[in-house]
Amino acid sequence: MQYKNILVYLDDGASNAERMNTALAMARVHDARVTGVALNAAPSLQTMIRAGIGGANEILAANQARSKAIVEEFSALAENGDVRHDTRVIECKEGRAAQKLAHLARNFDLSILRQANPDRPNAELVTDVAEAVLFSSGRPVFFMPYIGAHAIPCQNALIAWDGSAASTRAVHDALPLMESMKEVVILVVNSDKQERTNGEEPGSDISTHLNEHGINNRVSRVHSDGISTSTMILNALSDNGSDILIMGGYGTSRLREVVLGGVTRTLLGSMTVPVFMSH
């Protein structure tokens, strides 16, 4: 299995360079085509005028120029790396950008997005994009930390396994990544609370399944003893030297309010390595 068609979200954030390099590295491994997408999501000219914002035309022109420069930089990198590529600039009204990107993402094997930096003015837009693509595209998402990722391509994965449909889908969507990895650790937190099939210990069956795909893996069962599940996962990432987390995305809407209301909030907010998620 391979990812043959990859989307990467581009912006002017500090992590953009590593995001582009990650997309191009994946494209080389999978002999894939990668499309760099930038958003030009500005308020309408009429809205800006009504709000009394001066220089509306100049602001809109500056946004367009910035988006064009971002995709041109990506295109130059892809050409230098001899990677098949395309670029898009999504022009839309404010409030429509996230859903437009999610709609486009339905046509790709994988979308590479970024974690929102709470100290940046575009944090709300980045979070909206993450929500929309994760829940509306029907495709897996590779989230990059805003601090960057320093081990690409990833070699050691940690799967947060709870036997749910979401985690199952994430594992299967991530098979093209895991097939070339050195080791995959299947983390089961509080296995005594998970459903068993014919008496099998939680994690055993999915481990056998990964073996059939030639993926080197092992199961790690831990008990929280009052510690939060998110903390257990973060500790396991460090203890196992994992450079990517694979997990299911939970919820139905409003990433900040629903999905980020539990384990996912902590992990995406405290991201130290890329997080691969499916919903």
N, C-alpha and C positions, 0 to 999 in steps of 0.2 A: 504494500500500500504506500501511496505517496500523496502529498499535497501538490496538485498541479496548477492551482490557481489561487494566489494569495493576495489579500488586501492589506495594506498598511496605512494607518491613519497618520497624517503628517501635520505638524504645527510648528510654532516657533519656540516650543519648550526646550529646556536644557537636555531632556532625554531624547530629543528627536534624532540626533546623530546616531545614537546606539540603536534606536528603533529602526532606522533605515538600514543600518549594517546588519541587524538581526534578520530583517526581511530578506535582504540580499543573500545572507548566509544560508537561510532556509531554502531560498530559491535554487541555489547552487546544489545543495544536497538532494533536492527533490526534482531537479531539472524543471522547475516551475516558472510560470509567468507571474510577475508581481506587479500590482497596480498601486501606485501611491495616490492617496486621496487627501486633498485639503478642503477645508470648509471656509467659504466666504459668507458667513452668516451675520449680516448686519441688519439693524433696524431699517425699515423702509425710509426713503427720503422724506416722505410726508410725516412719518412718526418723529423723525429727528427734528424737523422744522417745528412741529407742534410742541415738542419738548423744549424748544428754545436752544437747541444745541447748535452752536455756531460752526460754520465751515462744514456743513453736511456733505456737500459734494466732494470736498477734499478728503474727508474721513472715508467715504465710500471708495474713492479712488485709491487711497492708501491701503485699504483692506484688500482690494483686488490685486494691487501690485505685490503685496506681501504673499498672498496665496500663490500667485504666479511664480514668485521667486522660490518659494518652498518646493513646488513640484519640479521646477527646473533644476534645482540642486539635486533632488532625488534622481531625476532622469540622467543627469551627468554622472552620478555615482554608478547607476545601473549600467550605463553604456561603458564606462571604464572597466566595470567588472564583467562585461560581456554577459549580462543577465537580460533575458527577455522581459520587457516591462511596458507599462502604460501609465498614464497619469490622468487624473480627473480633478477638476475644481468644482465642487458643488456650490452653486450660487442659489441662495434661497433667503427667505425672510427669517428674521429672528424667531426662534421657537419651532422651526421646521427642520433644522439641520440634523438633529439626532435621528429622527425618523427617516429622513432621506438617506442617511448613511446606512441605517439598518436595512432599508429596502435594497440598497445596492449590495450589501454584504450577503444577501441571500444567494447571490450568484457566484460565491467563492467557497473554496474548501475551508479556508481559515482566515480570520481577521486578526491583525495585530494592532492592539490598542494600547493606551497608556493609563497608568494610575493617575488620578487627579492630585495635583499638588495644592493643598489647602491654602498655601501662601500666594498662589497665583490668581489674578483676577478672572481667569477663564476656568476656574475649578468647577463651577456649576455646569458650564457647557460640557466639559470633559466627563463629568459624572453622568450627565444626561445622555451623552453618546454611549457610555459604557452600559447604562441601563437599556437603552433602546436596542443596541446591537445584540446584547446577551439574551434579551427576552423576546425580541421581535424578528431576529434574522433566521432563527432556527439553525444556526451554524456555530461552531466552537469559536472561542475567543482566547487569544494569547495576550494576557495583560503584562505590560512591561512596567517595572517600578519607575517612578519619576526620578529616582536616584541613578537609574540605569541598571543594566544587567551585564555582568562581567564574565560570564561563562557560556558563550554561545559558539557553537550549538551545545545545548544542555546534554550532560552525560549521566547525571544521577537524579532520578525522579523520586518524589514522595507522593504516593496516592493517599488522599484522605478518604478512606473507604468505610462506608456505612451501609452498603448493600442497597441503597436507594436507586430509583430509576435515574435520578440526576447524576449520581456518581458513576453508575453503570455507563450512561451515555458518555460522560467525560472520558472514562477509561478507553472506550472503543473509539471515540473521536481522536484520542491521543496516540493510538497505535502507531501511526507513521512516525511520530517522534520517538516513541519508546523502542522501536525495533532496532535502532542503532545505538542505544544507550548501554553503558557499562553495567548499571544496576538500577533496579526499580524496587523501592521499599513500599509495601502495602501496609499502611498504618491503620490499625483498628483500635479505636478508643472505646473502652468499656464494652468488650465483646460479650459480656454476660447479658447485656441489654439488647443485643441484636438477634434477629431471627435466625434460627439454624435450619438447614435443609438436610434431612436424614441424619441428624446428629453431627454433621460436619462443623468444625469450628469456623466462625466467621472469618472470611478472607481466604480460606482454603480453596474454594471452588474457583474464585477469580484468579488465584495464583496458578492453578492448574491450567486455566484458560490461557493465561499469558505464556505459560511454558509451551503450549501448542503453537504459539506464534514465535517461538524462539527467543522470548524476552527473558533475560536473566532477572529473577525476582526473588524476594523473600517476604514473609509476613512478620510484622512486628505488632504484637498485641500489648497494649498498655492500659492501665487503670488510672483514672484522673484523680481519685482520692480528694475530691473537692476542688481541684484545679480546673479552670475552664478548658473546654475542648480546644478553643483557639490557641491558648497558651501551650497545650500539649502538642499541637501541630507545629507551632513555631519552634518549640524546643526540639522536636523531632527533626525539623529541617536542619537545625544547627548540629545536632548530635550525629546525624547521618551524612553530613556534608552534601545535602541535596541542593541542586541548583535550579530546580523547578518544582512547583506544587501542582498536582492535578486533582481537581475536585469538582463536584457538581455545584451549579448555581441554583439557589433556591429562591422562590418567591414568584409573584405574578406581575407586580408593578412597583414603581417608585423605588428604585434601587436604594436610595438613601434611607427610606422609611421602613421598607419591608425586608428586602434582602439583606441590607446592612444592619438589620436589627439584632443579629446574633453573631455566629461564627464568621460569616462572610464579611461583616463590617470590620471586625478586627483584622482579619487576614488581608483584605484589600487596603485597609487603612495603614497597616503596619508591614506592608509588603517589603520583604528583603530579597526575594528572588521572583522571577516571573511566575505568574499563576495562570494555568490553563483551565478554563472553565467551559462547561456546556450546560444548557438548560433544557 
